[in-house]
Structure formats: structure tokens, C-alpha cells
């Protein structure tokens, strides 16, 4: 005959199930459509604003050469640093050049930039560059050849 | 699918890289699963050390170039160690699985928690933003550069990525990226589940040596549920928290559950891994070693302090390796602080301590902390819990010192960091509570 389960063991197991109530409550409170979904980016469930930027960069990296020199701009300036940080990883062989850093614009855009990855609503014109691609969440500009 | 396969393969290959440790006389008598965990710890530390040395020597990484030396050294050591007699009979009791209802219930709770962690990571609801800002970024760039890229770490516009952070996670994540030819960004956060599960065999073994089977199962279940929920709550998918938790748990569980005369090779190696994973790892290792020495001293164990030195030497060696690399490639040597060392704002002490305690929710309204704390409080004797208490108190004091450097209100930074950084202390606290709480039944 097996020994009975001790009181302490019962308490520890009960405590384990008590902990599980917390995610269950959160799960039940989530909107039905948001409980189970297949994400498209690593950020869908935590930062939807950055997930949009991620989708943009993921598309953009396929449209520029692997070892290009690029910078990042955003119509939402508060997101520009975030987009820049992610771009360094998503384009791992390319040469990133910041246009701003921690929301402080650089005095001059780096002179050797070949591509501008523009997240958000792009301007009609970007001096010295021409638009080569329009993406879902932004556009890509390439340095215009000198006249 | 291809990147998922290589992502898994890249992590699983860490086991053969460190397989020699599983054949060491002190480790050989452990259950197979715990030996695999030990091999994983050794593989991760070995790969990181080798990667640093190769870059320091100017040798570009390749999959074969990184794998072959580790596999060769591991095979030679395994052959040598397997010919030596194992640890003395009786020093390590073989663990026995319980088969009663308690074991079934404990298993169910643990599996539910792991399913929750897996679902949260797969649906990207537990991703750390730092993963896409710098942990994964470093891994992707190191893989592309075929080395720990000093130029990148020196670059003034890479300051946000905290270049002084130790390199284990970027190196270990760069390896699967090199295998796949690209970074597995979507699957990367799942590494947190891998490290959590990898710690479980050591947790189970350490508990089972000291507790009856049903008690060990119950405590292991609580540990799995509490840490699983904490990983999700603190958004630890893809950052360095889960590997740090793994190394601390392997070291802490082994030391908390040790029987006088046990080898300390595994905890020493795990503490070296912790020091190579995060700066907090080295600090926490110091507190853990001090707590173990104090416990042994109070218990009247012979050579209590002397036996602590090799334990302290291992994480120190890890730190020295990283600092030595920094020096060799011309990086600033040391960790980056949050301002001048003694520029402290003591007017924030009350606010910081309050915010520290408020953020110990662990996704369970604080129950994950309150329950083990209550068990330790009502248990006699409590000496076995000293190492865990040292890590808990030490971590909070270290963070207090760090937050005191903030001139403004540090509440927001505390809410970001405390849930993540206190996970090793939570892990050890639960294990200590389990060991002290069941002490009378022995």
C-alpha cells in the first residue's frame, strides 16, 4: 500500500494550481480574437507599433543590396530610434548610418548614405534621393546620381 | 521551417560541445537528464570562451571551426574521465520517480505552466523588446561578421546596445544563425522555454536527493509554474534572463541540495556561465558563494571558507575572460554604469525600495514570492535557506545601488527591470523553501 500524500505536499501542489489561476484569469479577460493568433513578427503580441516597423524593415531589407549603406527616417520621429535599432539587426551585413540618436537629430545626414528606409508616411520628395519602392508601411529612397 | 530546424539544432548542439562533463566522475552518477543539463551548461560556456579566443586571435568563425575543436576536446576529456572511477558509492542517491496521485498532479501543474509559456512565446506575447533592440541584433551581426565584432561594439551609435554586457547570449544565438544562414527572429524567443526546461532535471535531482518523491515533485512543480509565469510576465523571451536563470538554478539547486563531500565542479561551471551571461550574474554569484560559505560555517562543516574559493574563482575567471577580450581588442574594459560610481541620489531610497517590492508580482500577485517566504519563515532550522536569502537580499541591494544613480524618478526603470532581474533569486528562494519546509520529515 502506498503512503498517503503528506499535508505539506498537498499544500505545495495546491499553491502551484493557485498560481495557474492568474494567467487563466488574464486569458479569460483577453478579447476572444486575441487569445490565439499566428503572429507575423516577434513583436505582434507586445508592441503593435513596433510590429508595423518590423514588417516595414523586413520588406525593405529584401529591396536593398545586402552590404549597402543606409539610414532610417520616420514620419513618427519618436519611433525613429526604435526603427534604427531594429534595422541594425535586420540588415546584419549592411552599414547603418543614424539620422538621429535617442531623439536628437544629427547635425548633418551622413554623406555616404546610399539608401533611406522611410517608415511611415513618406514625403513626396527627399532632397538628393529618389523613391525606388513604396512599401505597406513606408518607402525606400535611393541616392540620386549626380547631374 | 528551415530556420526553426537550425534554431533547434544550434541549441541542441551545445550538449555534445560540453558532453565531456557528463562523463566526469562527479557528474556520471547523476540521472541522464541532469547529465545532459550539465553538458549543456559546459557547452554554452565552452562555445563562448572559444568564440572569444578565436576573435581575439583574429580567426573568423565558421560552423566547422567552432564545432570541431569543442567536439574534439569533449571527446578526449570524456574518454579520460570515463576511465576514472565514479564518485563514491552512496554519495549520490539515485532519484526515484513517485507514482502516486501527488506526482500526477504535480506533473499536470508543471505541464500546464510549460504549455502557457510555449503558447505565450509562440504568439509573441512574451517577447523582450531588448531582443530586437540589441540581444538578437548582436547575435545577427556577430554571425554576419563571423566574430564578436569589436568595430560594432566600439561604434558610438551602438551605445544603446550596452556593448559592455557579457557575450554568452549573442554568441550562443549567433551559432544557430550561422547554421541557418540567417537569424531565426520569429523563433528566437522560444529559447526561453528551452533554458527553463533544461534547468528542470537539475532541480528535480537536487530536491529528490533531500525530499521524499511526492515532496520533490510538488516543489519542482511549484518552481516550474512560478518561474514559467514569471518569464511570461516579465517579457523574457529572447533576452538573457532565461539563460541566466538556467545557470543560477543549476548552481543554486546543486549547492542548496548538496551533501557534505559533494564535488562543486558543476555549480562552479554554472556560475562561470552566469558571469558570462550578464553583469548581474557575476554579482549574484558573489552573493551565492558568500551565502554558501556562511551556511557551511554555521553548520560547522570543515573548511567552509576554503571550499568557497574555487566556487568564487569560476565566475571570476568568466569575468576576467570577458575583460581580457575587451582589453585585447581595444574596447573599454569593464561594465558600463548608470553614471559616476558615487553620484548617488539618496533622496530616492524610499521610492526605490517601495517600487522594488511593488514589482515583485511575478505575474501572480506576489504569491510566487509570498508562499516560499512564508514556508521559510515558519520552518526550523532555516540555515539551508541562507544562500537563497543572500542572493535575494544581495540582488535587491545591488539594484538599490544601481537605481540610486538615477537623478530623476527611477520607478519606470524599476518596473522594467525588477520582474526580470529577480528571477534567479525567486528560483533559489523556492528551492530553499522546499528544502527547509520538508526538513522535519527526513
Boltz contact constraints between the chains, C-beta under 6 A:
constraints:
  - contact:
      token1: [A, 2]
      token2: [B, 100]
      max_distance: 6.0
  - contact:
      token1: [A, 5]
      token2: [B, 102]
      max_distance: 6.0
  - contact:
      token1: [A, 5]
      token2: [B, 214]
      max_distance: 6.0
  - contact:
      token1: [A, 9]
      token2: [B, 102]
      max_distance: 6.0
  - contact:
      token1: [A, 9]
      token2: [B, 214]
      max_distance: 6.0
  - contact:
      token1: [A, 9]
      token2: [B, 215]
      max_distance: 6.0
  - contact:
      token1: [A, 9]
      token2: [B, 218]
      max_distance: 6.0
  - contact:
      token1: [A, 12]
      token2: [B, 218]
      max_distance: 6.0
  - contact:
      token1: [A, 12]
      token2: [B, 219]
      max_distance: 6.0
  - contact:
      token1: [A, 12]
      token2: [B, 222]
      max_distance: 6.0
  - contact:
      token1: [A, 13]
      token2: [B, 105]
      max_distance: 6.0
  - contact:
      token1: [A, 13]
      token2: [B, 106]
      max_distance: 6.0
  - contact:
      token1: [A, 13]
      token2: [B, 218]
      max_distance: 6.0
  - contact:
      token1: [A, 15]
      token2: [B, 222]
      max_distance: 6.0
  - contact:
      token1: [A, 15]
      token2: [B, 371]
      max_distance: 6.0
  - contact:
      token1: [A, 16]
      token2: [B, 109]
      max_distance: 6.0
  - contact:
      token1: [A, 16]
      token2: [B, 221]
      max_distance: 6.0
  - contact:
      token1: [A, 16]
      token2: [B, 222]
      max_distance: 6.0
  - contact:
      token1: [A, 16]
      token2: [B, 225]
      max_distance: 6.0
  - contact:
      token1: [A, 17]
      token2: [B, 109]
      max_distance: 6.0
  - contact:
      token1: [A, 19]
      token2: [B, 225]
      max_distance: 6.0
  - contact:
      token1: [A, 19]
      token2: [B, 226]
      max_distance: 6.0
  - contact:
      token1: [A, 19]
      token2: [B, 364]
      max_distance: 6.0
  - contact:
      token1: [A, 19]
      token2: [B, 367]
      max_distance: 6.0
  - contact:
      token1: [A, 20]
      token2: [B, 112]
      max_distance: 6.0
  - contact:
      token1: [A, 22]
      token2: [B, 363]
      max_distance: 6.0
  - contact:
      token1: [A, 22]
      token2: [B, 364]
      max_distance: 6.0
  - contact:
      token1: [A, 23]
      token2: [B, 116]
      max_distance: 6.0
  - contact:
      token1: [A, 39]
      token2: [B, 123]
      max_distance: 6.0
  - contact:
      token1: [A, 39]
      token2: [B, 124]
      max_distance: 6.0
  - contact:
      token1: [A, 42]
      token2: [B, 124]
      max_distance: 6.0
  - contact:
      token1: [A, 42]
      token2: [B, 127]
      max_distance: 6.0
  - contact:
      token1: [A, 42]
      token2: [B, 132]
      max_distance: 6.0
  - contact:
      token1: [A, 42]
      token2: [B, 185]
      max_distance: 6.0
  - contact:
      token1: [A, 42]
      token2: [B, 186]
      max_distance: 6.0
  - contact:
      token1: [A, 44]
      token2: [B, 124]
      max_distance: 6.0
  - contact:
      token1: [A, 45]
      token2: [B, 123]
      max_distance: 6.0
  - contact:
      token1: [A, 45]
      token2: [B, 124]
      max_distance: 6.0
  - contact:
      token1: [A, 45]
      token2: [B, 125]
      max_distance: 6.0
  - contact:
      token1: [A, 46]
      token2: [B, 127]
      max_distance: 6.0
  - contact:
      token1: [A, 85]
      token2: [B, 133]
      max_distance: 6.0
  - contact:
      token1: [A, 85]
      token2: [B, 160]
      max_distance: 6.0
  - contact:
      token1: [A, 86]
      token2: [B, 132]
      max_distance: 6.0
  - contact:
      token1: [A, 88]
      token2: [B, 137]
      max_distance: 6.0
  - contact:
      token1: [A, 89]
      token2: [B, 136]
      max_distance: 6.0
  - contact:
      token1: [A, 89]
      token2: [B, 137]
      max_distance: 6.0
  - contact:
      token1: [A, 89]
      token2: [B, 140]
      max_distance: 6.0
  - contact:
      token1: [A, 92]
      token2: [B, 140]
      max_distance: 6.0
  - contact:
      token1: [A, 92]
      token2: [B, 141]
      max_distance: 6.0
  - contact:
      token1: [A, 92]
      token2: [B, 144]
      max_distance: 6.0
  - contact:
      token1: [A, 93]
      token2: [B, 144]
      max_distance: 6.0
  - contact:
      token1: [A, 98]
      token2: [B, 157]
      max_distance: 6.0
  - contact:
      token1: [A, 101]
      token2: [B, 157]
      max_distance: 6.0
